[in-house]
């Protein structure tokens, strides 16, 4: 049925969560058993409070994250979505992930709700830098300001432009597909409902059940996202 919906839909929107990133080898920050937030208190280390008052620990934490990020890369699912966008099979991607892998794989219409760890910017003048600066122990801008990751910290608002884009895309969707999100974090978990309320078919692909499965027209559990997308791609390209 999903193949048929993909072929018939004139406007398909994808929402990706942590499950999309873990298939690239990145850690899940919120998983019940081994999420990184179980080892670190995010309010103390990935927050505006830490940035302003505990900068050494803040930088060390994000230097560790950047190091891990550079050891991973987009998986086949990222590339399939980018190819689908080029073919007009999907129109946009909304992501809760900060790895930047959708862009690296070639996707262009992407709303990054929580920012992008591939870049840094100066806390003072806002100049952008690649995140590799942290790996080279470079933490200051040429203006003297502190370089910080271009991600949303605890205590900060989500980017208005990305939120607005995501909301409008959800309203336009005829088919809305969730890939690897537990749908427990707001406001990202509202976008599937916005799509559904505007008449879209809703599909949820996640390893574990979600509280939103009740609203979905199709649910796929216990399957790797890359494998699901590969099967769909083979069926569409026959």
C-alpha positions in Angstrom: 0.0 0.0 0.0 2.8 2.4 0.8 4.3 2.0 -2.6 1.0 2.9 -4.2 0.6 5.9 -1.9 4.1 7.1 -2.8 3.4 6.8 -6.5 0.0 8.6 -6.2 0.9 11.4 -3.8 1.7 14.8 -5.4 3.2 16.1 -2.1 5.0 13.8 0.3 6.8 15.0 3.4 9.3 13.0 5.5 10.0 13.5 9.3 13.1 11.8 10.6 14.2 11.2 14.2 17.0 9.5 16.1 16.3 6.1 14.5 17.5 7.6 11.2 20.8 8.6 12.8 21.5 5.5 14.8 21.6 3.5 11.5 24.7 5.6 10.7 26.3 4.6 14.0 25.4 7.7 16.0 24.2 7.3 19.5 20.5 7.7 20.5 20.4 10.5 23.1 17.0 9.5 24.5 16.9 5.7 24.4 15.8 4.1 27.7 18.8 1.9 28.2 21.8 3.5 26.7 20.9 7.1 25.7 23.6 9.6 26.3 21.2 11.7 28.4 21.3 8.9 30.9 25.0 9.5 31.4 25.0 13.3 31.2 22.6 15.9 32.6 21.7 17.9 29.5 20.5 20.8 31.6 24.1 21.1 32.9 26.1 20.4 29.8 24.3 21.0 26.6 22.6 24.2 27.7 23.0 28.0 27.6 23.8 27.8 31.3 26.9 25.7 30.5 27.9 27.8 27.6 27.9 30.9 29.7 29.1 29.5 33.1 30.8 26.1 32.4 32.4 26.6 29.1 35.3 24.1 29.4 32.9 21.2 30.1 30.6 22.5 27.4 33.3 22.5 24.8 34.7 19.1 25.8 31.2 17.6 25.5 30.7 19.0 22.1 34.2 18.2 21.0 33.4 14.6 21.8 30.2 14.8 19.8 31.9 16.3 16.8 34.6 13.6 16.9 31.9 10.9 16.9 30.0 12.6 14.1 33.1 12.7 11.8 33.5 9.0 12.3 30.1 8.4 10.7 28.4 9.2 7.4 25.0 9.1 5.8 23.6 5.7 5.2 21.7 4.3 2.1 18.4 5.7 3.4 19.7 9.3 3.4 20.8 8.9 -0.2 17.5 7.3 -1.3 15.5 10.3 0.2 17.8 12.7 -1.6 17.3 10.9 -4.8 13.5 10.8 -4.3 13.6 14.6 -3.8 15.5 15.0 -7.1 12.9 12.8 -8.8 9.9 14.6 -7.3 8.8 11.5 -5.3 9.1 13.5 -2.1 9.0 17.2 -1.6 10.8 17.9 1.7 12.4 16.5 4.9 11.8 17.7 8.4 14.4 16.4 10.8 15.0 16.3 14.5 18.6 15.3 14.0 21.6 17.5 14.1 24.0 15.3 12.2 23.5 17.2 8.9 23.5 13.9 7.0 20.4 14.8 4.9 22.3 17.7 3.4 25.5 15.7 3.0 23.5 13.1 1.1 22.1 15.7 -1.3 18.7 16.7 0.1 18.0 20.4 -0.3 14.5 21.1 1.1 15.3 20.2 4.7 14.0 21.8 7.9 16.6 21.2 10.7 14.5 21.8 13.8 17.4 21.4 16.2 20.2 22.9 14.1 23.3 21.3 12.6 26.4 20.0 14.3 28.4 20.2 11.1 28.9 23.9 11.7 29.9 26.3 14.4 29.3 30.0 14.7 30.7 32.8 16.8 28.7 33.7 19.8 29.6 37.4 19.2 29.7 38.2 15.5 27.8 35.1 14.2 30.5 34.2 11.6 30.2 30.5 10.5 33.0 27.9 10.8 33.2 24.2 10.1 32.9 22.0 13.2 36.4 20.6 12.4 37.7 23.7 14.2 36.9 21.9 17.5 39.0 18.9 16.4 41.9 21.3 15.9 41.5 22.9 19.3 40.3 26.1 17.8 37.5 27.6 20.0 37.8 31.3 19.2 36.6 33.4 16.3 39.0 35.9 14.6 37.0 38.6 16.5 37.8 36.9 19.8 34.3 35.5 20.4 33.7 31.9 21.4 32.8 29.4 18.8 29.8 27.3 19.6 27.9 24.5 17.8 25.1 25.7 15.5 22.6 23.5 17.4 19.7 24.4 19.6 20.8 24.2 23.3 18.6 23.6 26.3 17.3 27.0 27.2 17.1 28.2 23.6 14.1 28.6 21.2 13.9 26.4 18.1 14.7 28.3 14.8 11.6 30.1 13.7 12.4 29.7 10.0 12.7 25.9 10.2 9.5 25.7 12.3 7.5 27.8 9.9 8.8 25.8 6.9 7.9 22.5 8.7 4.4 23.6 9.6 3.7 24.8 6.0 5.0 21.6 4.5 2.9 19.5 6.9 -0.2 21.4 5.9 0.5 20.7 2.2 1.3 17.0 2.6 -0.8 14.4 0.9 1.5 11.7 2.4 3.4 12.2 5.6 6.0 9.5 6.5 7.7 9.4 9.9 11.1 7.6 9.9 12.7 6.7 13.3 11.0 9.1 15.7 9.3 8.1 18.9 7.2 11.3 18.5 7.6 12.2 22.2 9.3 15.6 21.6 7.3 18.7 20.9 6.8 20.5 18.6 8.1 17.9 16.1 5.4 15.5 17.2 2.7 17.9 16.1 3.6 17.9 12.5 2.2 14.4 11.8 -1.1 15.5 13.4 -1.1 18.7 11.3 -0.7 16.6 8.2 -3.4 14.2 9.2 -5.8 17.0 10.1 -5.3 18.4 6.6 -6.2 15.1 5.0 -2.8 13.4 4.6 -2.1 9.7 4.8 0.2 9.1 7.8 2.8 6.3 7.9 5.1 5.6 10.9 8.3 3.6 10.5 9.9 3.1 13.9 11.6 0.2 15.7 9.2 0.5 18.7 5.6 1.5 19.0 4.7 5.2 19.4 1.8 6.9 21.0 0.8 8.2 17.6 0.4 4.7 16.0 -3.3 5.0 16.6 -3.5 7.9 14.1 -1.4 6.2 11.4 -2.8 4.7 8.2 0.2 2.3 8.2 2.7 1.4 10.9 6.0 -0.5 10.4 7.9 -1.8 13.4 11.1 -3.7 14.0 12.6 -2.9 10.6 15.7 -0.9 9.7 14.8 2.3 8.0 17.5 1.9 5.3 16.1 -1.6 4.4 12.5 -0.3 4.3 13.5 2.6 2.0 15.6 0.3 -0.2 12.6 -2.1 -0.7 10.3 0.8 -1.5 12.9 2.3 -3.9 13.2 -1.1 -5.7 9.4 -1.3 -6.1 9.0 2.2 -7.3 11.9 2.0 -9.8 10.6 -1.3 -11.4 
